[in-house]
Amino acid sequence: MQLAREEYIEQAYFFRAMHERMQQSLSTQDLLESLKHEVLSTTKLPLALDYMSSELRMTGRFGTAMAWMNHYFTPFQTYVICEAEKDVGRFDFRVGLEILQREAEYRSEKVSPQGIFLYEFETLCRNRLNYDHGLDAIAKDPIFDQDWKEWIRKVRQQVGIVDFADLIYVRSEFYRKKCGGTVDKPILFGEKEGKIALANRRKDPLYLFSALGRQLGYPSVPRPKRPDETQELIPGMMRRLERLEQRLKLLEEEQRGGIDLTRFYGRKSDNNSTG
């Protein structure tokens, strides 16, 4: 069952605020308590945040709470948070929040099954998440009907074996027109998606996602940002200057008649000095 538009608007605000305020070194527990009073009280999100806060106190995670609230959060939302909360792995929690923010914003506008699937599948590709578990979570989204669910399960079996652009192309309106309307499988994508998929056959799937986003306005998946190295620039230069200064001193001593190596010796013990 799809949620009301106001629910997705508040979800987008929650994920965006979490992402922004975590950069201020605030604890997740304090953020949940604060945002619980900020989001619209006529939605179900405050109740969800209250439950997530309790789960966070007991287990240190709130992905498990989202899994229990599968009537409110989609399985893919839960999957993203659970992957971001893993102790092992390189999937940044803040990137996961930004992913869910953009998805909620898209759901609050003119959403389509095609846009949701392509956005979520691109998320798996760009962040190198598990295709098997990720596609299983995508297939359980209530936005997809039975035809979509069956096709996503086939994609789950064929990903990495069959070109992803071909999987879209043969289920498009453009392919049916080229075949003279003799296609016996349900059409899931429109004519434009079919043309773009045909133009990107045997190419990197990321080119396909980029073209679909440009041409059809599908949401783009946020990319991990490189860490800011400017804060370490000045301290690093200072350390290099210190080492350079030490080398220059040694060169000056060598030119004046040799380097005094006695200062590098350790102090003799009292026993040795008396023996």
SVG drawing of the C-alpha trace seen along z (x, -y; Angstrom):
<svg xmlns="http://www.w3.org/2000/svg" viewBox="-3 -25 90 42">
<polyline fill="none" stroke="black" stroke-width="0.4" points="0.0,0.0 1.3,-3.4 1.5,-6.1 0.0,-9.5 2.0,-12.3 2.5,-14.1 4.2,-11.0 6.8,-11.0 7.4,-14.7 8.1,-14.3 10.2,-11.3 12.4,-13.3 12.7,-16.0 13.7,-13.5 16.4,-11.8 17.7,-15.2 17.9,-16.6 19.6,-13.5 22.2,-13.7 22.9,-17.4 23.0,-17.3 25.2,-14.2 27.9,-16.3 27.7,-18.5 28.9,-15.6 25.5,-15.2 24.5,-11.7 21.9,-9.7 19.8,-9.3 19.6,-13.1 18.8,-13.6 15.9,-11.2 14.5,-12.8 14.8,-16.3 13.3,-15.4 10.4,-13.6 9.1,-17.0 9.9,-18.7 8.1,-16.5 4.4,-16.9 2.4,-15.4 -0.6,-14.5 1.6,-11.9 2.7,-8.5 6.4,-9.5 6.6,-10.7 5.3,-7.3 7.9,-5.6 10.7,-7.7 9.6,-7.0 9.9,-3.3 13.2,-3.7 14.6,-5.7 13.7,-2.9 15.3,-0.3 18.4,-2.4 18.7,-2.6 18.4,1.2 20.5,2.5 22.4,-0.6 20.7,-0.3 17.4,-1.4 17.3,0.6 15.7,3.5 12.9,1.1 12.3,0.2 12.0,3.9 9.3,4.3 7.4,1.3 7.2,2.8 3.7,1.2 5.4,-2.2 9.0,-1.8 9.6,0.1 11.9,3.2 14.4,1.3 14.5,-1.6 15.2,1.0 17.8,2.7 19.8,-0.5 19.8,-1.4 20.8,2.1 23.7,2.1 24.8,-1.3 24.8,-0.2 27.0,2.8 30.3,2.8 32.1,4.2 31.8,2.7 32.4,-0.7 28.8,-1.9 28.6,-5.3 25.6,-5.8 25.3,-9.4 25.2,-8.4 22.4,-5.9 20.4,-8.8 20.8,-10.9 19.7,-8.0 16.5,-7.6 15.9,-11.4 15.9,-11.6 13.7,-8.5 11.2,-10.0 11.2,-13.3 10.5,-11.4 7.7,-9.4 6.1,-12.6 5.8,-13.9 4.8,-12.1 6.2,-8.7 6.3,-5.7 7.3,-2.1 9.9,-2.5 11.6,-5.4 11.6,-3.7 13.1,-0.5 15.8,-2.2 16.7,-4.5 16.9,-1.6 18.8,0.6 21.3,-2.2 21.8,-2.5 22.9,1.2 25.3,0.7 26.9,-2.6 27.4,-1.4 28.4,2.2 25.6,3.6 24.5,7.2 22.3,7.7 20.6,10.8 19.3,9.3 18.9,5.8 16.7,7.0 14.7,9.2 13.9,6.0 13.0,4.1 10.6,6.8 8.7,6.5 7.9,2.8 4.1,2.3 4.4,0.0 5.1,3.0 2.3,5.3 2.7,9.0 4.1,8.6 6.8,6.3 7.6,8.6 8.1,11.6 10.3,9.6 12.5,8.3 13.0,11.8 14.1,12.8 16.5,9.8 17.8,11.1 18.7,14.4 20.1,12.9 22.0,9.9 25.7,10.2 24.8,12.7 22.5,10.8 23.1,7.2 20.9,5.0 20.1,2.7 18.7,5.8 16.5,6.7 14.9,3.3 14.7,3.1 12.8,6.4 10.2,5.3 9.6,1.9 7.0,0.4 9.7,-0.4 10.6,3.2 7.0,4.2 6.5,1.7 9.7,3.0 8.3,6.6 4.9,5.6 3.1,6.0 3.8,9.8 5.4,9.6 3.8,12.2 5.2,10.7 3.9,7.8 5.3,4.4 6.9,2.6 8.8,-0.3 7.7,-3.0 9.0,-3.8 11.6,-6.3 13.1,-3.9 13.3,-1.3 15.1,-3.7 17.6,-4.7 18.2,-1.1 18.9,-0.1 21.4,-3.0 23.3,-1.8 23.6,1.9 26.9,3.4 28.0,0.3 28.5,-0.4 25.1,-0.4 26.0,-3.7 25.8,-5.4 22.3,-4.0 21.2,-5.4 22.7,-8.8 20.9,-9.0 17.5,-8.0 18.0,-10.6 18.8,-13.3 16.0,-12.4 13.2,-11.3 13.9,-13.2 14.4,-10.1 16.1,-10.9 19.9,-10.5 21.6,-8.5 24.0,-10.5 27.6,-9.6 30.1,-9.2 32.0,-12.4 35.8,-12.4 37.0,-13.4 38.2,-17.0 42.0,-16.9 42.5,-20.6 42.4,-20.3 45.5,-18.1 47.3,-20.2 49.0,-22.7 50.0,-20.2 51.5,-18.0 53.5,-20.9 54.7,-21.8 56.0,-18.2 57.8,-18.3 59.4,-21.6 60.7,-20.3 62.3,-17.3 63.8,-19.5 65.2,-21.8 66.8,-18.8 68.5,-17.7 69.9,-21.2 71.4,-21.3 73.1,-17.9 74.5,-19.2 75.9,-22.4 77.6,-20.3 79.2,-18.0 80.6,-21.0 82.1,-22.4 84.1,-19.3 81.8,-16.4 78.7,-15.4 78.9,-14.9 77.3,-11.4 77.7,-11.4 74.4,-13.2 72.6,-10.3 74.0,-7.8 71.9,-6.8 73.0,-7.6 75.1,-5.0 73.8,-3.3 75.2,-4.0 76.6,-0.4 78.5,-0.8 79.9,-4.2 81.3,-2.8 82.6,0.5"/>
</svg>
